[in-house]
Amino acid sequence: MSQKPHVIVGGGIIGLFTAFYLLETGREIVIIEKSDGEEGCSFGNAGMVVPSHFIPLASPGMIEKGLKWMLDSESPFYVKPRLSLDLIKWGLSFYKNANQKHVDKSIPYLRDLGLLSKSLYHELAEELKYSYEEKGLVMYCKKAETFEEESQVADLANKIGLKAEILDTKELHELEPNIKPDVAGGIYFPGDAHLNPSELVKNLKVYLLNKGVEIKYNSEVIDFYGNNNKIESIKIKSSGKVELLEPETLTIAAGSWSGVLAKKLRFNLPMQAGKGYSISKSQLAGKEIFIPNILVEARVAITPMSGSFVRFGGTMEIGGLDDTINMNRVRGIVKSIPDFFPEYDLPMPNQEEVWHGFRPCSPDGLPYIGVSGIFKNLFINAGHAMMGISLAPGSGKLMSQIITKEKPEMALEGFLPERFGI
Ligand SMILES: Cc1cc2nc3c(=O)[nH]c(=O)nc-3n(C[C@H](O)[C@H](O)[C@H](O)COP(=O)(O)OP(=O)(O)OC[C@H]3O[C@@H](n4cnc5c(N)ncnc54)[C@H](O)[C@@H]3O)c2cc1C
């Protein structure tokens, strides 16, 4: 009798890295992906690999900032008011977690997963042939008050073993001589890195296919059947046909859709999609940007990629899985650039030039990585929000260790999928 496969729902970066580390089991692996695998959140993002992001989104001050931003149509954050019980519950959980105690508890988990992932990216760059650079990250602060806040984060980073340098304007001009930032100061995290995410996803996909992984594109998981604490079969719809697949294990790595899928299994996995946009432009002659950076007040991420172009990404709209592009928010991204780099001219793009993706956001800012608790062969690897690229290889490796009951590389309690109650 043939062995049942490890099945993964979702062919984004988290599903692909889960498959990558499950290869070691020698068992058949099937990935089911509802799209053609050429778009999605894992493609057009800013590609930052950032252990420096060790503070979860749910943190003190975020509620006040969020409420202020809500009143401005070009601001980087927006929650679309909707009569949705899931959104209300998610918002209440976010509120409960936006405190210092939660931040202190989360830091070791985010730091260790960030460092693990970065070391894996370093190790795999040659084998998977993605352009990967370790040039660090600059956090530019326009206002003195923000610079003070970010300097405190830098002090904390140094205390927990992540290098951070507090730089004045002159030092920032030396770092980026072409764009002469007009800011109060900045923080340089030399340990951060970046890559081209679409190249990473494509190369990983080819690697997995060559190793015998089956990837079923344009195939959607529509239901599950369980018995005796086990998922017995998965219902899949592709090209109008329905088929059943019997898994050995099932991992939900379906990004922003993971909450909806978990619901079918009567498993509570709070998740909201945080829509973001990016625009990619060729490097400007004489104004080349060298180091990935974040414009802190504007929440805009800027990444020079593959030696030739620059990607500008930002905004977080919690508004369901709605593909509409809000050009006001895109204008907010574009307008922030000359505020920070007065000599840099980024023209307003056409709507067709704007990419969008849905960040899978848990309400406490930590991903879900672990076994489900209700079905012993159901695993979750999702909810990486703004850090899915950054945390993907570590999450994939941990997921595989959990599935195969190996000793995991690091503590996992912070990532428990059932932490919001079943
Ligand atoms: C503007 C922007 C900039 C960003 N910049 C960065 C950055 O610099 N660094 C970083 O680390 N992260 C960044 N991110 C976040 C990062 O892109 C995400 O965290 C990451 O892509 C999430 O990966 P995923 O695999 O969990 O989800 P996805 O990439 O969304 O993959 C999930 C897949 O599951 C599939 N799926 C869903 N339901 C089903 C179903 N029923 N059946 C079959 N398939 C299904 C979907 O089609 C989808 O392809 C950014 C995001 C945005 C929007």
The ligand as an ORCA input file, in Angstrom:
! r2SCAN-3c Opt
* xyz 0 1
  C       3.730     45.789      0.602
  C       4.278     44.598      1.349
  C       5.625     44.577      1.678
  C       6.135     43.508      2.407
  N       7.478     43.474      2.692
  C       7.988     42.430      3.392
  C       9.379     42.388      3.686
  O      10.152     43.267      3.291
  N       9.851     41.330      4.402
  C       9.015     40.352      4.866
  O       9.481     39.465      5.558
  N       7.700     40.345      4.570
  C       7.163     41.369      3.848
  N       5.832     41.385      3.556
  C       4.973     40.313      4.090
  C       5.108     39.022      3.291
  O       4.933     39.301      1.923
  C       4.067     38.018      3.787
  O       4.191     37.848      5.177
  C       4.262     36.644      3.138
  O       4.292     36.744      1.741
  C       3.156     35.690      3.571
  O       3.434     34.432      2.980
  P       2.413     33.234      3.084
  O       3.001     32.096      2.379
  O       2.009     33.066      4.518
  O       1.099     33.786      2.358
  P       0.787     33.938      0.794
  O       1.980     34.374      0.044
  O      -0.444     34.768      0.713
  O       0.483     32.455      0.352
  C      -0.690     31.796      0.769
  C      -1.230     31.052     -0.434
  O      -2.313     30.223     -0.042
  C      -3.178     30.108     -1.157
  N      -4.488     29.662     -0.681
  C      -5.323     30.312      0.151
  N      -6.443     29.583      0.363
  C      -6.315     28.443     -0.357
  C      -7.151     27.311     -0.578
  N      -8.338     27.190      0.004
  N      -6.698     26.339     -1.392
  C      -5.487     26.429     -2.018
  N      -4.668     27.491     -1.866
  C      -5.063     28.491     -1.033
  C      -3.218     31.529     -1.721
  O      -3.620     31.552     -3.058
  C      -1.787     31.984     -1.512
  O      -1.005     31.869     -2.680
  C       5.288     42.437      2.808
  C       3.942     42.443      2.418
  C       3.429     43.506      1.706
  C       1.986     43.484      1.298
*
